[in-house]
Amino acid sequence: MTPEFCPHCSPEVPANAKVCPECGSTEETGWSEEAKADYLGLPDDSFDYDEFVRSEFGGEDHSRRKVRWYWWVAIGLMVLALLGLLW
C-alpha cells in the first residue's frame, strides 16, 4: 500500500505510485533510506578517491604544471604588440 506521504523524505506520494518521486523509496524496501541509492552503482563509504586517481593516472602530481619559457615569450610579445597598437 502506498503511503500518503513518504516516511523517509516527507513529500506527498501520488496514489498508486510504486516509488517516492523524491527519494526513490519503495514498498519493497520499506520506504527506507537505502532505496535512494541502491541501484545507482555509486561507490560506498570506503571508496578512496585519491587512490583511484593514482591508479588511473599514475603517481605523479599534475596539479602544478610548469609554464614553458616560450609561452612567457609569446605572452610578452603579444603584450608589446598591444602596447604598440595603443601608442
C-alpha positions as CSV (number, residue, x, y, z in Angstrom):
1,M,0.0,0.0,0.0
2,T,1.3,3.4,-1.0
3,P,1.6,5.8,1.9
4,E,0.1,9.3,1.6
5,F,3.4,10.9,2.5
6,C,6.9,9.3,2.2
7,P,8.0,8.3,5.7
8,H,11.6,8.9,4.6
9,C,11.7,12.4,3.0
10,S,8.1,13.6,3.7
11,P,6.7,14.8,0.3
12,E,3.3,13.7,-0.9
13,V,3.4,10.4,-2.8
14,P,0.8,10.2,-5.6
15,A,-1.9,7.5,-5.3
16,N,-0.8,4.1,-6.7
17,A,2.8,5.2,-7.0
18,K,5.4,2.4,-6.9
19,V,8.2,4.7,-5.6
20,C,8.6,8.0,-3.9
21,P,9.2,10.7,-6.6
22,E,11.7,12.5,-4.4
23,C,13.9,9.8,-2.8
24,G,13.1,6.6,-4.6
25,S,11.9,4.7,-1.6
26,T,9.6,1.7,-2.4
27,E,7.2,-0.6,-0.6
28,E,9.7,-3.5,-1.1
29,T,12.5,-1.6,0.7
30,G,10.2,-0.5,3.4
31,W,10.3,3.1,2.2
32,S,13.8,3.2,3.6
33,E,16.8,5.5,3.1
34,E,18.7,2.6,1.4
35,A,16.3,2.8,-1.5
36,K,17.7,6.2,-2.5
37,A,21.0,5.0,-4.0
38,D,20.7,1.2,-4.2
39,Y,20.6,0.8,-7.9
40,L,22.8,3.8,-8.9
41,G,26.1,2.0,-8.8
42,L,27.7,4.6,-6.5
43,P,30.8,3.8,-4.6
44,D,30.4,3.1,-0.9
45,D,31.9,5.0,2.0
46,S,35.2,3.0,1.8
47,F,35.9,4.4,-1.7
48,D,39.3,6.3,-1.7
49,Y,39.2,8.9,-4.5
50,D,42.9,9.7,-4.2
51,E,43.8,6.1,-4.6
52,F,41.5,5.9,-7.6
53,V,43.2,8.9,-9.3
54,R,46.7,7.4,-8.6
55,S,45.7,4.1,-10.1
56,E,44.1,5.6,-13.2
57,F,46.5,8.4,-13.9
58,G,49.8,7.4,-12.4
59,G,51.6,8.6,-9.3
60,E,52.9,12.0,-10.5
61,D,51.1,15.2,-9.5
62,H,49.7,17.0,-12.5
63,S,48.0,19.8,-10.5
64,R,51.0,22.1,-10.8
65,R,52.4,22.2,-14.3
66,K,55.3,24.4,-15.2
67,V,54.6,27.0,-17.8
68,R,57.2,26.6,-20.5
69,W,59.5,29.6,-21.2
70,Y,58.3,30.0,-24.8
71,W,54.8,30.7,-23.6
72,W,56.1,33.5,-21.5
73,V,57.9,34.9,-24.5
74,A,54.7,34.6,-26.6
75,I,52.7,36.4,-23.9
76,G,55.4,39.1,-23.7
77,L,55.4,39.7,-27.5
78,M,51.6,39.9,-27.5
79,V,51.6,42.5,-24.7
80,L,54.2,44.5,-26.6
81,A,52.2,44.3,-29.8
82,L,49.1,45.5,-28.0
83,L,51.0,48.4,-26.4
84,G,52.4,49.3,-29.8
85,L,48.9,49.5,-31.2
86,L,47.8,51.8,-28.4
87,W,50.7,54.3,-29.0
